[in-house]
Amino acid sequence: KNGELIEVFSSNIPVYEIKNSKPASYSGLDMLDLSQQSKAKEILEDINKNLIKDYDKWIKNQEIELKILDINSNDRINLLKNLKECLEAKERISEGIQVLMKDSNALKAFMYMNKAVLDQQLRYGKNIRDLDEPLTNIPEINDKDNWGNKGKWRTFQLAFILSSIPDTIKTNSSDKSTDLLWFPTGGGKTEAYLGLTAFTIFYFRLISQNSEGKFETGVLVLMRYTLRLLTLQQFQRASTLICSMERIRFKNKDKLGDKKISIGLWVGNSLTSKNSKDDFKRANDAKHTNINPFIVKYCPYCSTSIDIKNGRWQGLETVKKKGINIKCPDSSCHFNESLPIYFTDESVYKEQPDLVLGTVDKFALLPFYDDARKIFNKNDN
């Protein structure tokens, strides 16, 4: 009190309030506009001209400020290193834009990505509804007035995606990673790397058509997490994006192929099964408890509950007494026949989903599972 220490105490659970940081905003990063051929290039040119210019100005201001800072030599060396990396990041963002301007497949993948992420934003996190309840109100993609605060990229998110594009499509670039660690919880990291995930899948779908007209695709993105709970949270969010992407593929089979865009969960067997027979048994046993034992509790696209009523499944069917098929129970949903989600080890190996989420403990067991090589698209010995 009044600059004097008057109390010292200990706490079993120390608490310190960390104020939320707000990323810098930049107008014109509208996902719908960036998904349209007529507007995407114009917006990218504006980013390359004005946003890059503003970033360069900010870097120069930091260089001036550094010269007058009274700090020791080690700190000065570290700050100079950081500023050098800022300059490299600026060049990488600009390079990413140039790739989109010159590569028609990259631009098409970028536009698909924007549409898919926008659709995911509008659908994710809705209240779960029972089948007999009214449909969840989901705004149409073109209905900007009802988007709320959705449908726009934060500046760092789009900068991350643009800076990662050259290495993603393997052009002659630095092959460096782009760091997202420095943004706090709730800052938008997940959306940024899910956006890059969507771009990657769409791009390789677009270029993977062989001479026979078939699309040769397999696992394209691996996400590895340290905690199973975190993995499940990200799996739910990513599943909505994958459903949005699959709808785009369905409408563009000539460009993106006949194989579904799908997601797989590869975690410890306390959460998922090793084989389809185990799932079949769990599904039948659940009819006696009326409790869904699987990780997919609702349709990630329309939020309709997948459960059991009076011993009958809603949103799940057994297949030839050997496995299960998870689907949306709502007949009006696009995914009423099947959801593009695999969470049994056997189905992940067989289907080779475009996106696979796993935990470090599962990855540590790779040498002990012969079939695990299929996650890396190795289908023989």
C-alpha positions in Angstrom: 0.0 0.0 0.0 1.4 3.4 -1.0 4.4 1.6 -2.5 5.0 -0.5 0.6 4.7 -4.2 1.0 2.1 -5.0 3.6 1.1 -8.6 3.0 2.8 -11.8 1.9 0.7 -15.0 1.3 0.8 -18.3 -0.6 -1.8 -19.9 -2.8 -2.5 -23.5 -3.9 -3.7 -22.2 -7.2 -1.9 -18.9 -8.1 -4.0 -16.6 -10.3 -2.7 -13.8 -12.5 -4.9 -12.0 -15.0 -3.3 -11.8 -18.5 -5.0 -9.2 -20.6 -6.1 -10.4 -24.0 -4.2 -9.1 -27.0 -6.1 -7.9 -30.1 -4.4 -8.7 -33.4 -4.0 -5.8 -35.9 -6.9 -5.5 -38.3 -6.8 -4.7 -42.0 -9.9 -3.9 -44.1 -10.7 -6.0 -47.2 -10.0 -9.5 -45.9 -13.5 -10.7 -46.6 -13.6 -14.5 -47.1 -16.6 -14.4 -49.5 -14.9 -11.8 -51.7 -11.6 -13.8 -51.7 -13.6 -16.9 -52.8 -14.7 -15.1 -56.0 -12.7 -15.0 -59.2 -13.7 -11.5 -60.0 -12.5 -10.1 -56.6 -9.7 -12.3 -55.3 -6.9 -11.0 -57.5 -7.8 -7.4 -56.9 -7.8 -7.9 -53.1 -4.4 -9.8 -53.3 -2.9 -7.0 -55.3 -4.1 -4.5 -52.7 -2.6 -6.6 -50.0 0.7 -6.8 -51.9 0.7 -3.1 -52.4 -0.6 -1.6 -49.2 -0.4 -4.2 -46.4 3.1 -5.2 -47.3 4.0 -1.4 -47.4 2.5 -0.9 -44.0 4.4 -3.9 -42.6 7.6 -2.6 -44.1 7.0 0.8 -42.5 6.4 -0.8 -39.1 9.7 -2.7 -39.4 11.6 0.5 -40.2 10.1 2.2 -37.2 11.3 -0.7 -35.0 14.8 -0.3 -36.4 14.8 3.4 -35.6 13.5 2.7 -32.1 16.1 0.0 -31.6 19.0 2.4 -32.3 18.0 4.6 -29.3 17.1 1.8 -26.9 19.5 1.6 -23.9 19.9 -2.2 -23.8 22.9 -4.6 -23.4 24.6 -6.1 -26.5 23.0 -9.6 -26.2 19.5 -8.1 -26.2 20.4 -5.9 -29.1 21.6 -8.9 -31.1 18.4 -10.8 -30.4 16.2 -7.9 -31.4 18.2 -7.4 -34.6 17.6 -11.1 -35.3 13.9 -10.7 -34.8 13.8 -7.8 -37.2 15.7 -9.8 -39.8 13.0 -12.5 -39.5 10.3 -9.8 -39.9 11.9 -8.8 -43.2 12.0 -12.5 -44.3 8.3 -12.9 -43.4 7.4 -9.8 -45.4 9.2 -11.3 -48.4 7.5 -14.7 -47.9 4.0 -13.1 -47.8 4.7 -11.2 -51.0 6.1 -14.4 -52.6 2.9 -16.3 -51.6 0.8 -13.6 -53.4 3.0 -13.9 -56.5 2.4 -17.7 -56.6 -1.3 -17.2 -56.5 -1.1 -14.6 -59.3 0.8 -17.0 -61.6 -0.5 -20.5 -60.6 -4.1 -21.0 -61.6 -4.4 -24.2 -59.5 -3.1 -22.4 -56.4 -5.5 -19.5 -56.9 -8.4 -21.9 -57.4 -7.4 -23.8 -54.2 -7.1 -20.4 -52.4 -10.7 -19.5 -53.4 -12.0 -22.9 -52.4 -10.3 -22.5 -49.1 -11.9 -19.2 -48.4 -15.4 -20.5 -49.1 -14.8 -23.6 -47.0 -13.5 -21.7 -44.0 -16.4 -19.2 -44.2 -18.9 -22.1 -44.3 -17.1 -23.7 -41.3 -17.3 -20.4 -39.3 -21.0 -20.1 -39.9 -21.7 -23.6 -38.8 -19.3 -24.5 -36.0 -20.3 -24.1 -32.4 -24.1 -24.1 -32.9 -26.3 -25.6 -30.2 -26.7 -29.4 -30.6 -30.3 -30.2 -31.5 -32.4 -33.4 -31.3 -33.8 -34.7 -34.5 -37.3 -33.7 -33.5 -36.3 -30.1 -32.7 -36.4 -27.2 -35.2 -33.3 -26.8 -37.5 -30.5 -24.7 -36.2 -30.4 -21.3 -37.8 -27.3 -21.2 -40.0 -26.8 -18.0 -42.1 -26.4 -18.5 -45.8 -22.9 -17.8 -47.2 -24.1 -14.9 -49.3 -26.1 -13.4 -46.4 -23.5 -11.0 -45.0 -26.0 -9.1 -42.8 -26.4 -12.2 -40.6 -22.7 -13.2 -40.3 -22.1 -11.3 -37.1 -18.4 -11.0 -36.5 -17.5 -13.9 -38.8 -16.4 -14.1 -42.4 -13.2 -12.0 -42.2 -9.6 -13.0 -41.8 -7.5 -11.5 -39.1 -4.4 -10.0 -40.6 -1.9 -12.4 -39.1 -4.1 -15.4 -40.2 -4.0 -14.6 -43.9 -0.4 -13.5 -43.6 0.5 -16.9 -42.2 -1.3 -18.7 -45.0 0.2 -16.6 -47.7 3.7 -17.0 -46.3 3.3 -20.8 -46.2 2.0 -21.2 -49.7 5.3 -21.2 -51.6 6.7 -24.1 -49.5 3.4 -25.9 -49.5 3.3 -26.3 -53.3 7.1 -26.9 -53.4 8.3 -23.9 -55.4 11.9 -22.7 -55.1 11.7 -21.1 -51.7 13.4 -21.1 -48.3 11.6 -24.1 -46.9 11.2 -22.4 -43.6 8.3 -22.9 -41.2 6.0 -20.0 -40.1 5.5 -19.5 -36.4 2.1 -19.1 -34.9 3.0 -19.8 -31.3 3.0 -16.1 -30.3 -0.7 -15.6 -30.5 -2.6 -16.3 -27.2 -5.6 -18.6 -26.7 -8.5 -17.2 -28.6 -6.3 -15.3 -30.9 -7.2 -17.3 -34.0 -4.3 -19.8 -34.4 -6.5 -22.8 -35.1 -8.4 -21.0 -37.9 -5.1 -20.0 -39.5 -3.6 -23.5 -39.8 -7.0 -25.0 -40.7 -7.1 -22.5 -43.5 -3.7 -23.7 -44.7 -4.9 -27.3 -44.3 -7.8 -26.6 -46.6 -5.6 -24.9 -49.2 -3.2 -27.8 -49.1 -5.9 -30.4 -49.6 -7.6 -28.5 -52.4 -4.4 -27.7 -54.2 -3.1 -31.3 -54.3 -6.6 -32.5 -55.3 -6.5 -30.1 -58.2 -3.1 -31.3 -59.5 -3.4 -35.0 -58.7 -5.4 -36.2 -61.7 -3.3 -38.8 -63.6 -3.3 -39.6 -67.3 -6.3 -42.0 -66.9 -8.4 -39.3 -65.3 -8.2 -40.8 -61.8 -7.2 -38.7 -58.8 -4.3 -40.1 -56.8 -4.6 -38.8 -53.3 -4.0 -40.0 -49.8 -3.1 -38.4 -46.4 -2.0 -34.8 -47.1 -1.9 -33.2 -43.7 -0.9 -34.6 -40.3 -1.7 -32.8 -37.0 0.1 -34.1 -33.9 -1.1 -33.1 -30.4 0.3 -33.8 -27.0 -3.0 -34.1 -25.1 -6.0 -36.3 -26.1 -8.5 -33.8 -24.8 -7.0 -31.1 -27.0 -7.0 -33.5 -29.9 -10.7 -34.2 -29.5 -11.5 -30.5 -29.4 -9.6 -29.8 -32.5 -11.0 -32.9 -34.2 -14.6 -31.5 -33.7 -13.6 -28.2 -35.2 -11.7 -29.6 -38.1 -14.5 -32.1 -38.8 -16.8 -29.1 -39.6 -14.3 -27.7 -42.0 -13.8 -31.1 -43.7 -17.6 -31.4 -44.2 -17.6 -27.9 -45.7 -14.8 -28.9 -48.0 -16.5 -32.2 -48.9 -19.6 -30.3 -50.1 -17.3 -28.2 -52.4 -15.7 -31.3 -53.8 -19.1 -32.9 -54.3 -20.1 -30.0 -56.5 -16.8 -30.0 -58.4 -16.0 -33.7 -58.9 -14.4 -33.0 -62.3 -11.8 -30.9 -60.6 -11.5 -32.5 -57.2 -12.2 -36.2 -57.8 -14.7 -38.8 -56.7 -13.0 -39.7 -53.4 -14.5 -37.9 -50.4 -12.5 -35.3 -48.7 -12.3 -36.8 -45.2 -10.8 -36.6 -41.7 -9.3 -39.4 -39.5 -8.6 -39.5 -35.8 -5.6 -41.6 -34.7 -5.4 -41.7 -31.0 -5.0 -44.2 -28.1 -7.4 -47.2 -28.0 -9.0 -46.0 -24.8 -10.9 -43.5 -26.9 -11.2 -45.3 -30.3 -11.2 -48.9 -31.5 -8.5 -50.7 -33.3 -10.9 -52.5 -35.7 -14.4 -52.2 -37.1 -15.6 -55.4 -35.3 -15.1 -53.7 -32.0 -17.2 -50.7 -33.2 -19.9 -53.1 -34.2 -20.0 -54.6 -30.8 -20.0 -51.2 -29.0 -22.8 -50.0 -31.2 -25.0 -53.0 -30.3 -24.1 -52.9 -26.6 -25.1 -49.2 -26.6 -28.7 -50.1 -27.5 -29.1 -51.3 -23.9 -27.8 -48.2 -22.3 -29.1 -45.5 -24.8 -25.7 -43.8 -24.5 -23.6 -43.0 -27.6 -20.1 -44.5 -26.8 -18.4 -43.0 -29.9 -16.5 -39.7 -30.2 -18.8 -38.4 -32.8 -21.8 -37.2 -30.8 -23.5 -35.0 -33.4 -23.3 -34.0 -37.1 -20.5 -31.5 -37.3 -22.2 -29.9 -40.3 -25.7 -29.2 -39.0 -25.3 -30.0 -35.2 -28.0 -32.7 -35.2 -27.5 -35.1 -32.3 -26.4 -38.7 -33.1 -27.8 -40.8 -30.3 -30.0 -43.7 -29.3 -33.7 -43.4 -28.6 -35.6 -46.5 -27.1 -32.9 -48.9 -28.2 -32.7 -47.5 -31.8 -29.8 -45.6 -33.3 -30.4 -42.2 -34.9 -27.4 -41.4 -37.1 -25.6 -44.8 -37.0 -26.1 -48.0 -38.8 -24.3 -51.3 -38.6 -22.7 -52.7 -41.8 -22.7 -56.4 -42.5 -22.1 -57.2 -38.9 -18.6 -56.0 -39.3 -18.6 -52.3 -38.6 -20.6 -49.1 -38.4 -21.5 -46.2 -40.6 -21.8 -42.8 -38.9 -24.2 -40.4 -40.6 -26.4 -37.4 -39.9 -29.9 -38.5 -38.8 -31.5 -35.5 -40.5 -32.7 -36.5 -44.0 -32.3 -32.8 -45.1 -28.6 -32.8 -44.3 -26.0 -33.3 -47.1 -24.4 -36.0 -44.9 -27.5 -38.1 -44.3 -25.9 -41.1 -46.0 -22.5 -40.9 -44.4 -20.1 -38.5 -42.6 -16.5 -38.2 -44.0 -15.1 -39.1 -40.6 -13.0 -42.1 -39.6 -11.9 -42.9 -36.1 -11.1 -46.6 -36.0 -7.5 -47.5 -36.6 -8.5 -50.0 -39.3 -10.6 -47.4 -41.2 -7.8 -44.7 -41.0 -5.3 -47.1 -42.6 -7.8 -48.3 -45.2 -9.3 -44.9 -46.3 -6.2 -42.7 -45.9 -8.1 -39.5 -45.0 -6.9 -36.2 -46.4 -6.4 -34.9 -42.8 -5.3 -37.1 -39.9 -5.1 -36.0 -36.3 -3.1 -37.9 -33.8 -1.4 -37.8 -30.4 2.3 -38.1 -29.6 1.9 -41.4 -27.8 0.3 -42.9 -30.9 3.0 -41.6 -33.2 5.6 -43.1 -30.9 4.1 -46.5 -31.7 4.6 -46.2 -35.5 7.4 -48.7 -35.7 5.2 -51.4 -34.1 2.2 -51.2 -36.5 2.8 -52.5 -40.0 -0.4 -50.9 -41.3 0.6 -47.5 -39.9 2.8 -46.9 -43.0 -0.4 -46.3 -44.9 -0.8 -43.0 -43.1 2.3 -42.0 -45.0 0.7 -43.3 -48.2 3.0 -46.4 -48.3 0.7 -49.2 -49.3 3.4 -51.9 -49.6 6.4 -53.1 -47.7 
